[in-house]
Every structure is written in C-alpha cells, then in structure tokens.
Amino acid sequence: MSETVERHEFGAEVGRLLDLVVHALYSEREIFLRELVANAADATDRRRFEALTNEALALPAEAKLRITPDKAARTLTISDSGIGMGKAELAQHLGTIARSGTRAFAQSLADAPASEKPSLIGQFGVGFYSAFMVAERVEVTSRRAGTEEAWLWASEGKGDYTLAPAERADAGTDIVLHMKADAEEFLEPFRLKAIIRKWADHIAIPILVVNEGKEEPANEGTALWQKPKSEVSEESYTEFYRHLGHMFDSPWATLHWRAEGALDFSALLFIPGMKPFQAVEDERVSRVRLHVRRMFITDEAELLPPFLRFVQGVVDTEDLPLNVSREMLQSTPVLARIRRAVTNRVLSELKTKAKDAEGYAKFWENFGSVLKEGVWEPGEHQKDVAGLLRFRSTAVEGWTSLADYVSRMKEGQEAIHVLVGDNAETLAKSPQLEGYRARGLEVLLLSEQIDAFWPERLAEFDGKPIRSITQGAAKLSPADGEAAPDVSALLERLKTALSEHVSEVRATDRLVESAAVLAAGEFGPDLAMQRLLRRAGRGFAGGLPVLEINPRHALIAKLAEGGLDDAALAEQAGLIFDLARLQDGDAPRDPADFARRVAAALAG
C-alpha cells in the first residue's frame, strides 16, 4: 500500500458551502454535535441491519457512541462501531455533495436571516460540514466493516482535503475535531451531555461522554413511540421531531398510537409545521422509518403513499422478522396492511384538523400541492383526499373546499366550474370569468401545475362534474335576457382569415367587457394543459383552439357591418386572435409583428 498522502479539491459546490457554514452559522453552533451523533447512530443502524444477512459484519456486543473531550489537546473525538467507510466512500460522502439543488441551498443559506439559518442545516445532507462551525480542522478515520483497511480523511475546510492510509483496530469511524479557540465550551462534559439530552436523547444506541477517564451515559435511549401517550410531554415530542427531521420548528400535528389485534405496531408520526427547504415535491417517496422490535430497518418501505410524503416519523412492528429483505418488504401482506392502516389514520387526522379553517390553511399552504397528487393517483383514497382540497374562489375570501362550493351552487347549476392558470391573482382578472361573474356563478381558481391534471382524473365531486370554463362551449343564457346580434356572416369570414390558427370561430354569451376569448375543444386538454405541454416541448391531441367572440362588443359590431375587405379583415382578425392569446398568458404568434399592428391601430 502506498504511504503517499493524496490531496483532492472539494466538489464544485462544497467550497462555497463550507465558507457559508463557517462564517454564517453561529446562532446555533451546538447543532454540529446533533448532526455528527445522528450520522454515527445511522452508521451503527446500517451495520446492524447488514449483519442480519452477513454475520461477518456483526456489531460488537456493547456497541456504543463514545464522545471524548480533551481540553489539553483541544480536541473532541466522536467514535462509533458503525458500518464505516472505505477510501472511495470517504471521497464520495465527505468530498462532494451529490445532490441536486445545492447551489440553491447555498444561496438560501447566504440570504436567510440569522434566526432561520440553523433550520437549513441537516436538510440537504450537509450536516457533517457543520463541524467546521466549531473546528479549525477535522480528521475522520474510518474502516469499512468486512475489510482490513482504514483511511484518514482530513481537511481544514478551505477548499481541499487529504486521504491517506491509516490504522483502526475495528470497523467504525472516529471523527476528531480540532476545536477553535472560541469553541472550547464544547470540551466541557456537562455541556456535551446537555446537548445530547436536548437533541439525541431518543437514540437507542448508548451515547457515552468521557469525563476524567470515566464513561458517563448521556442519553436515555428509550423508544419514545413505545411509551404510552400519557407519559410523553409535548416537549419530548418536539425534541424527537426535531431530531428525526433535522428541523427547528414544532410539528403542526402529532399522531401517536398503538395498534393491537390483527396488526401489532406502534406509530409516532409528525406533520411538519413548516415546509422544509428541500421541496418535498422533488422526491416522490415516503421516508417514514420502519423499525422491527425497535431496530431500525429502512426508511424506504414507503409506508405512506407519495401524496403524504411530507409526513415524518416511525412505525415499529412485531409482525415482521428482523432479517426482512427489501424484496420481502415489497410483497409481504403484513406491510400492506400496515400501510393501509397508517394511511387511513393520517387522512383521518387531516379531516379532523381541517375543521379548524385557520389552522388548516397553514398546513395547506405548506403541503397542499403535494396532497393534490392524491386525487391524480386513482385508488381507494381519492375521494377522501378530494374532501381535503382547498382553493381560491371568485365567490369568497381565503380558501374554500369542494363541499363548500357545492353547498353554494345555484339552483339548476350542473357543474363545478374551474379556471386553471399560473397565478390566482391573475386568474381572478381573466376575461374567461366575465360571463360567470355576471350571472353570479362561482368559479374555483386553480393556480398550480398539478391543477392542470387532477380535475380530469377526479372528474366529479358529490355527483357534480368538474369542468374547466376554457373547455367546450359554455352553456350560459344571456345575462340580460336579450338575444345577441346576428354575426354569423362575420364568423365565417373570421374563420377563413384564421384557418391556420383556430378550429372554429363562434359567438358566445360568456363575455361582457372583452371582445374575444380562446377556448379548447370539447375533448382533449384544456388551455392550461395545452400551455404546459407546449412548454415541455410536447404535442397534444386537442387540436387548434376555438376563438369565441362577443357579438355585443363595439369592435365586433363594427367588424360585422362588413365595411372591410378581406385583407383588412384578416389584419383585424390576427390582432384579435393575438390579444386573446395574451389574455390567457400566451405570447402573440409573432411579437414583433404584433407590436407593429398595435402601433398601426393606435395611429388609426
């Protein structure tokens, strides 16, 4: 083996991140210990799990985490008997951040007020680097379980790190922090134990702090989810939630129960009180932890459906073997029944919490866009989720539900009307609403990307079909009861002039102030879906849009008089069509030509 020390540059984003961590995160410096202890505990759990199928990786009988402060040397050492890392793993895990969005994280870290910065640490897989808040140099000696080689990773957090062969008697990892002069408080055993009790008291592995040569226990190590609810304080729930999710807020909802009978499991779940920095939209899998007889097995059991992936927590069962394999997890009926029971319990809790409109609004603004996926994904929970949805509306302030909408429907109204776009405030001013507003008909304003998809899949609520007001011919009676002027001759001329751009030109009663508006065909995607497909570079089967004109509008009445030749009418038709596109959030077909025609019309 070569004894040469290898020097490597950090991955592109790590250098910037380290600079921010070192210089911008001082309001909660103690968080470094929580992160390093959590990493050590995870490494120990991983070794225990792998040892179930590979006896050569078995943990020592007295596996523990050992924290050793040395005031004379000004070092703090954190040792574990976990799975350990080889040379390549040290370079991969500590030398790069192999996750998308790191640049956005670093920018958020730089821009966030001091009070919010700690909540960002740990949420992006970068908790290890918090060590540089208190250490001027960090050394990691690690030996992968099942191998004989150990390696030393070392860095001062200034752009590079070194890798060199090392010695370690057993598998596991030692992290040595060479503490900064202003961080000596973290070399006091009583301070270390207080931090452990605050952040890691619930870790099942014994955590010991060395004090004058003696190992003193620092954590209780009790599985909180196994305790009766009556014995757990709100403070304990909050501390465990923060430890579990690397958060600093308090949970919006806490669900703690034990199921006995056909199924035997304990569950402690949390719905966060704030949206985590790394958007839950990015990874569509649940990360609720599965334990068997208190032993962590995996966070990839997908115990909740993707539309509830914002829920955090632990499910611990007696009904699975400790050596359950990943393949078995996907097929065992026991886990399928647990999934169903846990999902039903979360949905039941949301229904209860939704009765408090103000409190539920906070949850909805954090996670509503994720919950909406539950009506896009067909299944037994689709209608339950539909009842939990909230929307902006043309009829009421704040949020409203589909059930509330149905209760306000006018006599004879057949459908739930929706308008989909990119921004609720812009939608509220859309010409598409004119006829509905004039007749006192409520329209729900849907302003997220997923809103272009789920109405078609849900189709109806409480027996009322859900219809986009931009799709198909609106069946609205004249607001004033008077028949509209006959513009049939103009319709034919406009259709001829715009034959390459529209499938039909028709008169409509749903406009009041605007001259024209676009609509989609009766079948196929509505206008919002068509815009999404175009932006994604994909075609669609909906065909060309329909141009609807307002026969009562002065411009349309003037054109209907027939004083323009075909060329002049074609110029006006193109201008009307582009104006209708603009109203719906699309650009004119040819922006430069459109500007020319508008200028010419203004010059008049």
N, C-alpha and C positions, 0 to 999 in steps of 0.2 A: 504494500500500500504506500502510495506517495505521501510524504510528510509536508508537501507544499501547501501553504495556505492559499486558497483561491479567493480572489476579490471579485465581487459582482456588483453591478449597478442595480438599484431597485427598479421595479417595473415603472413604466412611464408615469402613472398616477400616484404611486406611493410617496415619491419625494415631496410633491405638493401637499399630500395629505398629512405627512409627518410634520411638515412645517406648521400646518394649521393646528394639529393636535398639540404640538409642543408649545406654541405661542398663543393659542386662542382658547384653551380649555382649562381654566384654573378655578372655576366656581365649584366644581365637584371633583377634586383630584382623587379622592378616595375611590372613585369608580374603577380605577385601574385594578384594584385588588379583586373586586367583584368579577371583572372580566377574566382575569388570569385564573382565578379559582374555578369559575364556570367552565373555562376551557379544560382545566385539569380534570374536573369531575366528568365532563363529556368523554375525555380520552379514557378514563377509567371504565366508564359505562361501555364504551365501544370494545374495549379489551374483554370485559366480562361477557359481552354478547358474542363476540367472535370465538371465545373459548368454549361456548356451548357446542360448537361443531368442530373445534380444533383444540384438543386437550393440551397441545404444546404451548398454547397461549394463556394457560390458566393463570389467574391472578394469585398473588401471594395471599396466604390465609388472612393476614392482617392488613389488607390494602387500605391506604390512608393518604390524605394530602398533608404534607408537612411544610410549615412556614417557619423559616429560621431567620430572625433578625440578628445582625452582627453590627453593633454600634461602632466597635473599633475599626472594622474594615469598611464601615458604611455600606453594607450590602444587605439585601433582602433576597432570600432564596425560597422558591416555591417548588416543591418536589412532589411528583406523583408516580404511581406504578401503572400508568395507563398504557395505551397501545403504542405510544412512542412514534417517532418519525425517522425515516431514513434520509439520506442526503437529498434525494430528489424531492421528497415531501417538504423538507425544511425550505428548500428554494421556492417550491410552489406556494406553500402556505404562508411563509413569512417574507418572501421576497417580491411577491406580486399580489394584486387583488384581482382575481379572475372573475369579476362580476361586472355586469353592465351597469351604467349609471353612476360610476364612481366620480366622474367629473362633476355631475350634478350634486352629488353628496358633498364633495369638497367645497363647491360654491355655496351650498346651503350652510355649511359649517362656518364659512367666512362671513356670510351675511346675517346669520341668526343673532338675535340679542343674547347677551351672556346668560340670561336665565334659561334659555331654551337649548343652549349648546349641549349640555350633558345628555339630553334626551336623544340626541343623534348618535352618540357613541353606542356601539353594540348592535345598531340596527342595520349595519351594512357589512357585517362580517369583518369589521376592522377593530374589534375590541382589543386585540393584542397590542396594537400600536398605542393604546392609551398608556402603556408602561412608560413611554417617553415623556409623559407629563411629569413624572417624578424621578426618572432615571436618566443619567447622562450617558450611560452605556448599558446595553442589555446583552446577556450571554445565554444561549439556550443549548444545553447539552442533551441529546436525545438518542435513544436506542430503540429501534422498532422491535416489538415483540416477535419472537421467532427468528431473530437474526443475532449475529455476534458483533456487528459493527455499531459504533457510536459516532456521532458527528457533533461538532460545535459550530453553531451559528452565532455570530456576534456583530453588533452594529452600534454606532453612536447616533443613529437616526439622522444622518446628514447626507443621505444620497446613495450610500453603498453599504454592503455587508460582506462578511467573510465566512467561508466554510472551510473547516479543517477536520481531520480525523481526531477522535477523542476517545476517552475511556469511560465506561459506566458499567458497574458490576451487573446490574439487572436492567430489564426493559423498563422504559418510562422516560420521564423528562424532568430536568432541573432547569429552572429559569432563575438566573442570578441578575438582580437589578443593582447597579452601582448608583446609589441614590445621590440626587442633587443636594447641595448644602441646605436648601430651603425646604427639603422634604424629609428631614430627619424625624419628624413626628411619626412617620410610618415605620420607624425602627423600634417603637415602644410597644411591647407585647399587649398592654391593656388597650391601646388604640387599635391594634390589629384585630383583637378579639371583638371589640365593639363593632368594627366594620363587618366582620364575618357574621355576627349576630344580626346585624341590620339587613345584610344583603344575601346571605347564603346559609341561614340557619336551617333551611329545609333540605339542604343537600344531604342525601342519605349516607354518603361516604364520610367517615370521621375526618374532621379537619382539626389538626393539632398545631398549636403555636408553641415554639420552643422558648422557654423563659428560664434563664440561668441554668441551662442544661437539662431542664425537665420539660417533657411534652405535656401541655395543658389543653384539654378539649375546648374548642371554640364554637362548636355548633351542636344543636340538639339532635339533628339528624332524624327527626320524626316526619313521616309522610303525612303532610297536612290533610290530604284528601281522605286518609283513613280515619281521621278523628271525627267525632260527632260534631255537627254544626254548632251545637250549644257550647262547645269547648274552644271554638275558634273566634278570635276577635277580628273586627274589621281591619285593624292594623296588621294582623298576621296575614289576612287575605291579601291586603295591598302589597305587603312586602314580598309575598310569594309571587304575586302577579308581576311585580317589577323585576324580580329575579328571573322569572320564566321568560318574559318577553323583552328583557333589556329596555324597560320603559321607566319613565319617571312620573307618569300621571297616575291617576286612580282609575280602576275599572268602572265602566258605565253600568255593567251588570255582572253579578257573580252567581254562578249556578253550582251548587254543591249538594250531591245526593248519593245515596247508595241503593242500587237495585238488587233485590234478592228474590229468589224463586226460580223461574225458568232460566233467568240470567243472573249471574253474580258478578257485579262490578261496582267500583266506586268511581265517581267523576267529580272533578273540580275544574270548571270552565269559566273563562272570563271573556266578556265583550269589552274591548278597549274603549277608553274614554276619549282617545284622540286617534287620529289617523296616523299610522307610522310613516316615517319618512320614505321608506322604500314602499312604493304603492303596492297594495295587495292585488291590484289588477295585473301586475307583472307575472306572477307565478300562480297558475290556476290549480293549486293543490292545497289541501288542508294539512297543517303541521301540528295538529293536536298529538301529544305524545302518548304512545301506547306502552303501558307497563304490565308485566305479569308478576303477580305476587311482589309488588313494589319495585321489581327490577325493570329498569328502562330497556325496552326492546327496540323501538324505532319511532321516528316521527313521520314515517312515510306510509302509515297504514291507511291513510285517507279516511279517518273516522268520521269526517263530515263531508258533505258534498262541496264542490268548488264554490258554490254561491254563499257558503258560510265559512269560507276560509279565513275570515278576519277573526274568528273565534280562536282563543288560545287556551291551553290547559292540558290536563292529564286525565286519562282513563286507565284504570288499573283493574285487571280482571283475574279471577281464579280459574277461569274456564278454558285457558289455553296453556299448552306446555311451554316451559321455559325455552326449549330449543326450537320454537316455532320458526319455520323458514319463511322467506319472502314469498315463495310460491304458495305456501300453505295459507299465508295471510290473504292472498287474493281469492282463495277458493273455500275457506272454512265457513260453514253456515253460522258458527258461533259469532264470528266477527261481523257477518252480515246483519245478524240480529242486534248486535251492539250498535252498529252504525245506525240502524233504523231507530232504535230507542234514543240514542243520543241526539239524532237529528230532530226527532219529534219533541224532545224536551227543549231544545234551543228554540224551535219555532213557537212552542207554547209560551216560552218566556218572552219572546218578542211580541206575541199577541197581547200578553198582559201589560208589558211596558208601553205598547202603542196607545193604551188608553190615556196615558199622560201625554197630550199633544206636544207640549213644550219640551219635555224631556226626550220624547221620541224624535223630535225634529233634530236634536243634536246628533243622535245616532244616525238618522237618515242622511244628514249632510256629510257624515264621515264615510258611511258604507252603503248608502242606497244604490249606487251604481253597481256594486258587486251583488247585492241581494237581487237586483233585477234579473240577473242571469238565471235565477230560479224559475222564472216564467218562460225563459227562452228554452231551457232544457226540459223536455217533456218528462213527466214522471208523476209519482204519487203526491209530490209536494207542490205541484204547480199552482193549484188553486189556493193552497194555504199561503204561499208567497204572494200571490196576486192581492190578497187582502191586506198585506203589509206594505204595499207600494204607496208612495206619496208623490204628488205632482203639484206644479204650479197651475193656476187656472185663470180663465178670464172672468170668473164669477166671484171669487173670494180671495182674500189676502192670505199669505202664508201657504202652508201645504194642505192638500186635501187628498182623500182616498177615493178609490173607485166606488166603494159603498156609499160614501157621502155624495159623490157625483150622481149615482143612480137615484138617491133619495131626493135630489133636486131636479130631476128630469121633468120637462114639461109634459103635460098630457098629450098623448099622441106621438111623442118623440120616440123613435125606434132604436137609435144607436147612441153609443158613447162616442163623441167626436173628439179627435185628437189632431194636433198640428205638431209636426216634428221639425226641428231645426237645430242650429248650433248654439243659440243663446235665448234664454227665456224672455229677457227684456226686449230683444229684437222681435221675437215671435209675437209678443203682445201688441206690436205695432203693424203686424203683417196685413196687407190688403186681403189675404186669404180669409181673414176673420170678419170682414165688413158685413157680409150678409148675415152671419150667425149673430154678431153683436146687435145688428138692427132688429133681429127677431127675438132677442133675449135668450139665445141658445148658448149654453156653456160649452167651452172647448178647453180641453186639457193641453197644456203647453209642455212638450217633451223635448228636452234640450241636451241629451247625452247621446253618444254614438250608439249605444245599445238600444236606444229608443227607436232606431230605425228598423230593428229586427224583431223585438219581442211581441209587438201587437199582432203581427201576422200569426205567430205561433200560439199565442193565448186565444186569439180570435174573439172570445166573448167573456163577459163577466156578469154573473147573476142573470143570465139569459139575454143580455143585451150585447149585440155585436159591437166590436171596436172598429171604428172606421176613421181613416185619415181623410181630412177635408180636402186634401190635394189630389185625391184619387177618385176617378169616376165623376160623373155628372152629379152635382149637388141637387138634391130634390127639395128645393125651397120655394115656397109660394111667394109671390111679390109682397114686399114689406108694406107697400101702400095699398095693396089690393087692386091696383090698376094694371091692365095689360101693358106689356112693353112694346115700344115701337117695332115695326117690322123691318129688320135689317138683313133679310135673307139674301138679297142681291149682293150686299157688301160682304157677307160671309163667304160667298163663292169667290169673289174677287180676291179677298184676303187669303183664302186657302190656295188659290192659284199662285199668288205672289210669294207665299211662304211654303210652297210644296216640299222643299228640301229640308225644312226645319220643323214642321208640325204635321201631325197625323190628321188633325181636324181643327176647324175654327167654328165655334158655336157661341150663341148668345147665352148669357147667364143672368140669373136674378140674385146671385150672391155677392155682387159688388155694389157699393154705394158711392164712394168717392173716387175710386180708381177706374181707369179706362179699360184695363185688361189684366188678366192674371193667367198663369200657367196651371195646368192640371195634368195628372198622369192618367193613363188609360184605366179602364175598369179592372183589368187584370194585370199582374206583374207588379214590380216595385213602385212605391210612391216616389214623389220627387226627392225626399230626403235620402231614401235608399239609393236612388239613381245618382245623386251627388256623391255619396260615399263610394259607390262602385267606380265612378269616373276618377275620383281622387286616388283610388287604389289601382288605377290603370286597367280596370276590368270592364268588359262589356256587360250588357244585360239584355234580357228578352222583352223588356217593356215597350220597345219601340219609341217613336217620336212623341213628344208631349202634345197636349191639346192646348190651343190658345182660346181662352174664354174672354169675350168682350162684353162690356156693359152698354146695352143699347140706349140707356138714358144719359150717358156721359156726353158732354158737349163735343168732345173730339170725335167720338164715334158717330154722333148725329151729323156732324159736318161732313165726315167721310161718306156717310150714307146718302148724302144729297147727290153724289155722283158727278161732281164737277172736276175731278182729277182724271187725267189719262192713266193708262196702265203703268207707265214708267214712274209718274209722280206718286201713284198709289203704292207701288212697290216700295218706294223710298219711305213713305209713311208707315207701311206695314212692317218693314225691317226695324224702324225706330221703336214702334210699339212692342214688337217681339223682344228686342234687347232691353227695353225698360221693364218688361215683365220678368226677364231673367234676373235683372238687377234686384228687383223686389224680393226674389226668392234666394238671394245670396250667391247667384252665379255671375260671372263676368260676361260682358257683351261678347258676341261671337268674334268681333274684330274691334278691340278697344280704340285703336287709332281712328278707324272709320266711323265708329260710334261718336267719338268726340267731334269729328268733322261735321257729322249730320246734326248733332245737337247745336253746334255753333251756327250752322246754316239756318236751323229752325228758329233760333233766337234772333238772328239777324232779320228774319222774316220777310 
